[in-house]
Amino acid sequence: MISEALLDQAVRDLFSRIEFQKDPAGLYDPLRYMISIGGKRIRPKLCLTTYGLFQDRLTDQILEPAAGLEVFHTFTLIHDDIMDRSPLRRGHDTVWKKWNEDTAILSGDVMCIDAYKRIAKAPAPVLGDALALFSKTASEVCDGQQMDMDFEKEDIVSMDRYMQMIGLKTGVLIACAAQMGALIGGADPVTQHSLYQYGYYLGLAFQVADDYLDAYGDQKVFGKPIGGDILNGKKSWLTIRAYEKGATAVADALTAPAATPAEQAAKIARVKALYDSVDVASDARQTIADLTATAIAKGSAACEAGGARSAGGACSAAVACSAAGAGSVAAPAAGCETLRQFADHLIGRTF
């Protein structure tokens, strides 16, 4: 099993030395810029974490696919920021704002291609499965983005449809990261599926948390202007829950003009007042906790099934793992704790 400290260092090293083609600079500078402004690196860290449940050594055959997941995620952010007209990303100018829309579109396109090149460095025995998983995920992310855009034209969106949308837009890529690490690490299909589910529910929790922080977060911590979803008239988890609880005026409030700073401040204040009137903030915090608990339960199922293995063989029960003793074999209990800690670090510290 690979320690958290080693995984953290590996992620830092991976993105401090990541390289893109040098020329034409106008195409590739935005890629370097987006990587340089940082991020949580959730997807590569999760990919390496699940891989580390089964293997005890990091090689380029896992490091490059892990980087590919982050590169793909970053591509989606470049295009999302154009569609959302977001001026800031992680406290810095977005690519379309710093350069222009045409550059952002093309640089995003080449970043997507770069992600595929990195995924293609997975070990030959699992390369077909890795590419199939990633391609399916990439398509689903686009499905989710289209649903999100469609929702902007609808007066009312059900919570079921909203959860489906964030599952596609956010959940499946985090789920892919969890399964990718397990796949390359040598896990059996049942264990891979359990870890996929762990990542999926963790992704749902993360997106609901993102919706919450968009309204109630600290801009310095959040990295984006507070109230961005409100100003863009987007249906967030908070909006839909407020409508469900009787604050139906929120639908009209989202359509209020926001052309000037005064109008923007008034719109955000009005919508948040409606949220507060039915206490959706508390509901959001509880939902985040429930989704996180579900994710941990799914991850625990993978560990308890004895999925953790080393290069030397599988461990099918806690007794067998304990008897093995060698550091290269991860005991199920240790694996469960690793997944719990990952979830707590990602979600728990926010609330």
N, C-alpha and C positions, 0 to 999 in steps of 0.2 A: 504494500500500500504506500502511496506517495503522500508525504506530509503536506499540510496546507501551506506552510511556509515555503516549501520548495515549489509548489504550484503557483503561489503568488509571484515568486521570483521569476519563474518561467514565463508567466504572462507579461510581466514588466519587460523582461529581456526580449520577448518575442516582438513586442510592438515598438521597442526602442530601436531595433535593428531591421524592422520590416522595410523592404525596398520595393519601389515601383519603377517602371520604365522612366528614363530621364527625359526623353524628348518624344513628342513636342511638349514643352514645359506647360503651355497653356492648357493642355489636356490633363497632365498628370500632377501638376502642382496642387490642384484642389484635393486630390486623393491624399497627398502628403499632409496637406493642411488639416483635413478632417481627422486623420489618425493622430496628428500632433496635438489637437485640442482635447484629447483624452476621452474619458467615458468610464463606465463601470466595468466594462469588459466581461459582462455577465456570461455571454454565450461561450467564449473560449474558455473561461474559467470553469464553467459547468462541464464542458466537454472534457477538459483535462481531469476534472474531479471524478467523473464517472469512469473514465479510462483508468484512473489511479486506484479504483476499487479492484481492478483485475490484473494490473501490471505494476511493476515497480521501477520502470525506467522510461524516460521520455525520449523520443526520437522524432526526426522530421516527419515520419509517417503519421504521427498524431498532431504534432505542433503545426504543420502546414494546414491540415484540414481545420484545426481549431481557429487558426488565423483567418481562414476562408469564411468561417461563420461570422466573424466580426466584420470582415470586409464587406460581406453581403449586407449585413445589418446597416453598416454605414452608408452603403449605396441607397438603401431604402430611406434613410434619413435625408439624404441630399434631395431626393425626389419629393418626399413628404413635405419638406420645408418650402418647396416651390408651390405645391398644391395648397398648403395651409397659409402661404404668404408669411411665414414666420421669419422675423428678422434676426433672431438669436438662437443659437444652439450651444448649450453648455457655456453660456455666458459670452460667446464669441459670435461675430457675424456669420450668418449662414452662407453657403457657397453662392447661391443666386444673388444674395445681397452684396457680397464681397467682390464677385466677378459679375456675372449676369446670368439670365435664365438659360440661354443657349449653352453656355459653358457648363452650368450645373446639370443640364440634361445629358450632355455628351460624357462628361466626367462620371456621372452616375452610371451610365451605360457601360463604360469601360471598367468601372469598379466591379460591376456584376460579373463581367467576364473574368476578371482577375480572381474573383472568389471561386469560380468553377475550376480555374487552373490549380488553385490550392487544394480544393477538395479532391482533385484527381491525383494527388500525391498520397492518398490512402494506400495501405498495403494491397497488393494485387489480389489476394484471395477474397477481400471484401470490397474491392473497388466498385464492382457493379452495384452492390447493395448500398454503398455509401452515396454514389451518384444518384441512384433511384430515390433514396430518402431525401437527399438535398433538393433534387428537381421537384419532387412532389411538394416539399415544403415551400420552395420559392414560388411555385404556382399558387399555393394556398395563401401566401402572404399577399399576393396581388389581388386575390379574391377578396380578402379582408379589407384591403385598401379601397376597393371599388364599393363594397358595402358601406364603408364609412363615408365615402363621398355621396352615395345615394341617400344616406340618412339625412344629409344636410337639406335635402329637398322635401323631406317628409315631415309632417306636423307631429306625428306620434310614432314612436318606435317602441316595440315591446322589449322587456328585459331579456326574454329568451333570444330574440334576434340580436340584441346588443351583445350578449355573452357569446353568441355564435361568431359575431364579427370580431371581437377581441381575441377569441380563440384562434381565429385565422390570422389576424393581423399581428398578434404578439405571441400568443401561446405556442403556436406550432414551431416557431423558430427556436424558442427556448427548449421545447420538447425535442426537437431535432438535435440540438446540442447535447442533451442528456443521452439520447440514443446513439448518437455518432460516437461518443467516447466509449460507450459500452460495446458497440459493434466492433470498433477497431481494437478494443481491449480484449475481445474474445468471448464476450458474454453470449449465452444461449438466447434464442428468440423470446422466450417467456420473460426472462430478466430484462432484455432490451425493452420490451413492451411496458413493463412496470416502471422502468426509468423514464420512458417516453411520457407516461402518464404523470409521473412526478414533475417533469419539466413543464408539461402542459398546464397543470393546475397552479404551479408556481408562476407561470406566465400570466394566467388570469389574475392572480393576486397582485402581481406586479403592475398590471395595467389598471386595475381598479385603484391601486395606490397612486399611480400616475394621475388618474383623473382627480383623485382627492387632493393631491399636492398642487394640481393646476389651479385649484380654487383656494386652498388653505395653506399652501406651502410658503417657504421663504425663497424668494427669487435667487438669493446668493447661493443657496444650497441646491435649489431645483435646477438652476442653469437656464431657465427660460422665463419670459415674463409671466407673472401670475395673471390668470384670467384669460389666457390665450384661447382656450376652448370656448369660453363665453363670447369673446369678441368675434370669433369666427362662426358663431351660431351652431357649434357642434353639439350633437347629443352625446353627453357623457353619462357615466353610470349615475352620477349625482342628479343630472337632469331627469333621467328616466325614473329614478326612485322618487324624486320630488313629485313628479306627475302622478305616479302610482299612489302617493300618499295624500293627494288632493290639492297640491299646489299647482293646479293646471295653468295658472297665469305664467308659469315659467316658459311655456311654448311661445307666447307673445313676447315675453321679455327678451328672448334670444334673438328676436328679429328687430330689436331697437337699433337705431343708427349708432355708429361708432366711428364717425369720420374725424372728430376732433378729440384731443385729450380729455376735455370735459365730458363729452358724450361717452367716451370709453370708460371713464371712471364711474359715471352714472350707471352705465349698463352693468358693469361688474358688480357694483353695490346692490343694484336692484335684484339681480339673479341670486347673489349670495344671501340676500335678505329672505328670498323665497326658500332657498335651501335651509336656512336657519329656522324658518317658521315651522318646518316639519322634521327638523333635526336629522337631515340625511347624512351629516358628517359622522354621527355615531353609527348609523347603519352601515356606512362605508367601512369604517374601522372594523366592525364586527364581520362584515363579509370578507375583508382582507384576511382577518384571523382565521375564518372558517376555511377559506380556499387554501391558505397556507397549511392548515392542519390536514386537509385532504391530500395535499402534495406530499407531506411528510409520511402519511400513511401509505401512499403508493410507493414511495421510496423504501419504506420499511419492508413492504411486501417483497421487493426485489432482494433485499439483504436476507430476509428470513427464508427465502426460497433457496438460499445457498448459492447465489449467483457469483459471489466474489471468487476470483481465481487468480492464480499466478501463471506465469508462462509454463510452469511445471505441471499444472493440472487444476481441476475444479475442486471447490470446497462446497460440500452439499449440506453441511449442518454445522451449528455452532460448536458442537463437541469436536468434530473433525478439525475445524479451524483452530480451536484452542490447542488441540493436541499437536498440530503441525508446528506451532510456535514460531516458525521462521518469519522474519519481517516481510518477506516477499508475498505472503499469503494474507489477505485481509479477512479478519474475522467478521462475520455478519454484524455483530454488535458494533464494531468499530465503523463499519460502512454506514449503518443507520445513523450513528452519531455524526459522521461526516456530512451526510445529506441534511440532517437537522440543522447543523451549524451553518451550512450554506444558505438554507432558507432563512434562518434567523438573521444572518448578516445582510441578506438582500432585502428582506421585508421588515423584520422585527425592529431594526434600529431606526426605521423611519417614523414609527408611531410610539 
